[in-house]
Amino acid sequence: LYSCGKFVASAMEEPVNGANLIENGWFLEKNSQWPGQANALQVKEVLLHKKTKYQDLLVFASTNHGNVIVLDGVIQITERDEMSYQEMLAHLPMFSCDPKQVLIVGGGDGGVLREVVKHSGVEKVTWCEIDGDVVEAAKRFLPSVAKAVGDPKVELLVGDGVAFAEKSKDNSYDVIIVDSSDPVGPAEKLFSKEFYVNAERILKPGGVICSQGECLWLNEELISTMVQDYGACFACAEYASIQVPTYPSGQIGAFMARKSGGKGEISCRWPQREPTEMELRYYTPEMHAAAF
């Protein structure tokens, strides 16, 4: 499900109870998507556990990584290392053009949103998140991440972002950011050629889409399909690497593509603007270039 999620369990598996993955005071991220390995975080206190309309939601305070959100048994965000994912997924596309209209699909923790509104030139952010319970949990337990949820530039639509994009007008957005989960269930359409053909349609000329692009150690075939097949309708399609210690294999990617018709560099490998008066903890122009 594309809440704040990066990975969620397959819809074909038994429903997950995140609390059952806590053993002897440790949360163990056992999952068939990464066989033979499991990340573990020591749990100090369970803060919230509930079944939302869409998924199993667990929030716990850890001993060393701050508060943690888990969806369907998979770690989505920790306060300790969230900035690497949020800043790169947001600023790689945002610094690849000069955006005014931005669409975010997913990203229920609000972290990508927090980074997007740091760009003073942004006039409006349309944010489509399917699970409002995740947004509320982030506001309550990760306020530093969800701090931009009430920003006046932001329109939050709790609903299906794929359906919203399908109904959007041509040439509507300068940047689209898809902070999604794996290609199962409601997120399946986000990993399809049809979705990217539609995304290309609603991007303005020279606009950029940036999507959660999976792990190069676990999803090599899917990454190849995204770049070569899904990216075929764009002027340029690329993959950037992001290091996140608490994600499987410590790595996740950003799939990026630019629509034709813009001015200047086609590739997104080099930022077109410099970050000025912007509080950043991970992203730099040098990190931007090195990610590709």
C-alpha positions as CSV (number, residue, x, y, z in Angstrom):
1,L,0.0,0.0,0.0
2,Y,1.3,3.4,-0.8
3,S,1.1,5.1,2.5
4,C,4.5,6.2,3.7
5,G,5.6,2.7,2.8
6,K,8.5,1.4,0.9
7,F,7.9,-2.3,1.2
8,V,4.8,-4.2,2.4
9,A,4.0,-7.8,2.5
10,S,2.4,-9.5,-0.4
11,A,-1.4,-9.4,-0.5
12,M,-1.2,-13.2,-1.1
13,E,0.4,-13.8,2.3
14,E,-1.4,-14.1,5.7
15,P,-2.4,-10.8,7.2
16,V,0.4,-9.4,9.3
17,N,0.2,-8.5,12.9
18,G,3.2,-6.2,13.5
19,A,3.1,-6.7,17.3
20,N,3.8,-10.5,16.8
21,L,7.2,-9.6,15.2
22,I,8.4,-8.3,18.6
23,E,10.4,-11.0,20.2
24,N,12.3,-10.6,23.5
25,G,12.2,-6.9,23.2
26,W,13.3,-6.7,19.6
27,F,11.3,-6.0,16.5
28,L,12.5,-8.5,13.8
29,E,11.7,-7.5,10.2
30,K,11.3,-11.1,8.8
31,N,9.8,-11.1,5.4
32,S,9.7,-13.4,2.3
33,Q,10.7,-10.4,0.1
34,W,14.3,-10.6,1.5
35,P,14.8,-14.3,2.4
36,G,17.6,-15.2,4.7
37,Q,18.0,-11.8,6.3
38,A,16.2,-9.7,8.9
39,N,16.8,-6.3,10.3
40,A,16.2,-5.8,14.0
41,L,15.5,-2.8,16.2
42,Q,15.3,-2.9,20.0
43,V,11.9,-1.8,21.3
44,K,11.5,0.5,24.3
45,E,7.8,0.9,24.1
46,V,4.9,0.2,21.8
47,L,3.1,3.5,21.2
48,L,0.3,2.4,18.8
49,H,-0.9,-0.7,17.2
50,K,-4.1,-0.9,15.1
51,K,-5.6,-2.2,11.9
52,T,-6.4,0.7,9.6
53,K,-8.8,0.3,6.6
54,Y,-5.8,-0.8,4.5
55,Q,-3.0,-2.2,6.6
56,D,-1.5,-3.1,10.0
57,L,0.0,0.0,11.6
58,L,2.6,-0.3,14.4
59,V,4.5,2.6,16.0
60,F,7.1,2.0,18.6
61,A,9.8,3.9,20.5
62,S,13.2,2.3,19.9
63,T,16.2,2.4,22.1
64,N,18.5,4.0,19.6
65,H,16.6,5.0,16.5
66,G,13.8,7.2,17.9
67,N,10.2,6.5,17.0
68,V,9.5,4.0,14.3
69,I,6.5,3.4,12.0
70,V,5.9,-0.1,10.7
71,L,3.3,-1.0,8.0
72,D,2.3,-4.6,7.5
73,G,5.4,-5.7,9.4
74,V,7.9,-3.6,7.5
75,I,9.9,-0.7,8.8
76,Q,8.9,2.5,6.9
77,I,10.7,5.2,8.8
78,T,12.9,5.8,11.9
79,E,13.7,9.2,13.3
80,R,17.4,8.4,13.2
81,D,17.9,7.9,9.5
82,E,14.7,9.3,7.8
83,M,16.4,12.3,6.4
84,S,18.5,10.4,3.8
85,Y,15.4,9.0,2.1
86,Q,13.1,12.0,2.5
87,E,15.7,14.5,1.3
88,M,16.9,12.5,-1.6
89,L,13.5,11.5,-2.9
90,A,12.3,15.1,-2.7
91,H,15.3,17.1,-3.7
92,L,16.6,15.0,-6.5
93,P,13.6,16.0,-8.6
94,M,13.1,19.4,-7.0
95,F,16.6,20.6,-7.8
96,S,16.4,19.1,-11.3
97,C,14.0,21.9,-12.4
98,D,12.4,25.0,-11.0
99,P,9.0,23.6,-9.8
100,K,5.9,25.6,-8.9
101,Q,3.2,22.8,-9.0
102,V,4.0,19.5,-7.3
103,L,2.1,16.3,-6.9
104,I,3.0,13.8,-4.2
105,V,1.5,10.3,-4.3
106,G,1.8,8.4,-1.0
107,G,4.3,9.6,1.6
108,G,1.9,9.3,4.5
109,D,4.5,10.2,7.1
110,G,4.8,13.7,5.6
111,G,8.6,13.6,5.3
112,V,8.8,14.2,1.5
113,L,6.2,16.9,1.9
114,R,8.4,18.6,4.6
115,E,11.3,18.7,2.1
116,V,9.2,19.9,-0.9
117,V,7.8,23.0,0.9
118,K,11.4,24.1,1.7
119,H,11.5,25.3,-1.9
120,S,10.4,28.9,-1.9
121,G,9.3,28.9,-5.5
122,V,6.6,26.2,-4.9
123,E,3.1,27.6,-5.3
124,K,1.0,24.5,-4.5
125,V,1.5,20.9,-3.4
126,T,-1.2,18.4,-4.1
127,W,-0.7,15.4,-1.7
128,C,-2.7,12.2,-2.3
129,E,-2.4,9.7,0.5
130,I,-4.7,6.7,0.7
131,D,-4.5,6.0,4.5
132,G,-5.3,8.9,6.7
133,D,-4.5,6.9,9.8
134,V,-0.8,6.9,8.8
135,V,-0.9,10.7,8.5
136,E,-2.5,11.1,11.9
137,A,0.1,8.6,13.5
138,A,3.0,10.6,12.0
139,K,1.5,13.9,13.3
140,R,1.2,12.4,16.8
141,F,4.4,10.4,17.1
142,L,6.8,11.9,14.5
143,P,5.9,15.6,14.6
144,S,9.3,16.7,13.3
145,V,8.7,14.7,10.1
146,A,5.0,15.6,9.7
147,K,5.6,19.3,10.5
148,A,4.5,20.5,7.0
149,V,1.1,18.8,7.0
150,G,-0.7,22.0,7.7
151,D,1.3,24.2,5.4
152,P,-1.0,26.6,3.5
153,K,0.5,25.6,0.2
154,V,-0.6,22.0,0.7
155,E,-3.8,20.4,-0.3
156,L,-4.2,16.9,1.3
157,L,-6.5,14.5,-0.4
158,V,-7.1,11.3,1.5
159,G,-7.8,8.9,-1.3
160,D,-6.4,7.0,-4.3
161,G,-3.5,8.9,-5.8
162,V,-3.5,6.7,-8.9
163,A,-7.1,7.6,-9.7
164,F,-6.5,11.2,-9.0
165,A,-3.6,11.3,-11.5
166,E,-5.7,9.5,-14.1
167,K,-8.3,12.4,-13.8
168,S,-5.7,15.2,-13.8
169,K,-5.4,17.5,-16.8
170,D,-2.5,17.4,-19.3
171,N,0.6,19.5,-18.4
172,S,-0.4,20.1,-14.8
173,Y,2.7,19.5,-12.7
174,D,6.4,20.4,-12.8
175,V,7.3,17.5,-10.4
176,I,5.6,14.3,-9.4
177,I,7.0,12.4,-6.4
178,V,5.7,8.8,-5.8
179,D,6.6,7.6,-2.3
180,S,5.1,4.1,-2.7
181,S,5.4,0.6,-1.5
182,D,6.1,-2.6,-3.5
183,P,4.1,-3.5,-6.6
184,V,1.3,-5.4,-4.9
185,G,-2.3,-4.5,-4.0
186,P,-3.3,-0.9,-4.5
187,A,0.3,0.1,-5.4
188,E,0.4,-2.3,-8.3
189,K,-0.7,0.3,-10.8
190,L,2.2,2.5,-9.7
191,F,4.6,-0.1,-11.1
192,S,3.1,-0.2,-14.6
193,K,3.9,1.3,-18.0
194,E,0.3,2.7,-18.1
195,F,0.9,4.7,-14.9
196,Y,4.1,6.3,-16.3
197,V,2.5,7.0,-19.7
198,N,-0.2,8.9,-17.7
199,A,2.4,10.6,-15.5
200,E,4.2,11.8,-18.6
201,R,0.9,13.2,-19.8
202,I,0.2,15.3,-16.7
203,L,3.8,16.6,-16.3
204,K,4.6,19.9,-17.9
205,P,7.2,20.0,-20.6
206,G,10.6,19.4,-19.0
207,G,8.9,18.2,-15.8
208,V,10.3,15.4,-13.7
209,I,8.9,12.3,-11.9
210,C,10.7,10.6,-9.1
211,S,9.5,7.4,-7.7
212,Q,10.6,4.9,-5.0
213,G,12.7,2.7,-7.2
214,E,13.3,-0.4,-5.1
215,C,16.5,-2.0,-3.9
216,L,19.3,-2.9,-6.3
217,W,20.3,-5.9,-4.2
218,L,16.8,-7.4,-4.2
219,N,14.9,-6.0,-7.2
220,E,17.3,-5.9,-10.2
221,E,14.8,-7.1,-12.8
222,L,12.1,-4.7,-11.7
223,I,14.6,-1.8,-11.7
224,S,15.7,-2.7,-15.3
225,T,12.0,-2.8,-16.4
226,M,11.3,0.6,-14.8
227,V,14.3,2.3,-16.5
228,Q,14.0,0.6,-19.9
229,D,10.3,0.0,-20.3
230,Y,8.4,2.4,-18.0
231,G,10.9,5.2,-18.9
232,A,10.5,4.7,-22.6
233,C,8.0,7.5,-23.0
234,F,10.3,10.1,-21.4
235,A,13.2,12.0,-22.8
236,C,15.4,10.5,-20.1
237,A,15.1,7.7,-17.5
238,E,17.6,7.1,-14.7
239,Y,18.2,5.3,-11.3
240,A,19.7,7.0,-8.3
241,S,20.9,5.2,-5.2
242,I,20.0,6.2,-1.6
243,Q,21.5,4.7,1.5
244,V,19.1,4.0,4.4
245,P,20.5,1.8,7.1
246,T,17.2,0.5,8.4
247,Y,15.8,-0.5,5.0
248,P,16.5,-4.0,3.6
249,S,20.1,-4.3,2.5
250,G,20.6,-0.7,3.6
251,Q,19.8,0.7,0.2
252,I,16.8,1.9,-1.9
253,G,16.5,3.7,-5.2
254,A,14.9,6.6,-6.9
255,F,13.6,6.1,-10.4
256,M,13.7,9.4,-12.2
257,A,12.4,10.5,-15.6
258,R,12.1,13.8,-17.4
259,K,9.4,14.8,-20.0
260,S,10.7,16.2,-23.2
261,G,10.1,19.8,-24.2
262,G,12.1,21.5,-21.5
263,K,15.1,23.7,-21.7
264,G,18.6,22.8,-20.6
265,E,20.0,19.5,-19.4
266,I,17.9,16.4,-20.1
267,S,19.5,14.2,-17.5
268,C,18.6,14.7,-13.8
269,R,22.2,13.8,-12.7
270,W,23.2,17.3,-12.0
271,P,21.2,19.8,-10.0
272,Q,20.1,22.9,-11.8
273,R,19.9,25.1,-8.7
274,E,21.9,25.4,-5.5
275,P,20.3,24.9,-2.1
276,T,20.4,28.3,-0.4
277,E,19.1,29.1,3.2
278,M,17.7,25.6,3.3
279,E,18.2,23.4,6.4
280,L,19.5,20.0,5.1
281,R,21.1,17.1,6.9
282,Y,21.9,14.7,4.0
283,Y,21.3,16.2,0.6
284,T,24.1,18.2,-1.1
285,P,24.7,19.0,-4.8
286,E,27.7,16.6,-4.6
287,M,25.5,13.8,-3.1
288,H,22.9,14.5,-5.9
289,A,25.5,13.8,-8.6
290,A,27.1,10.9,-6.8
291,A,23.7,9.0,-6.4
292,F,23.6,8.2,-10.2
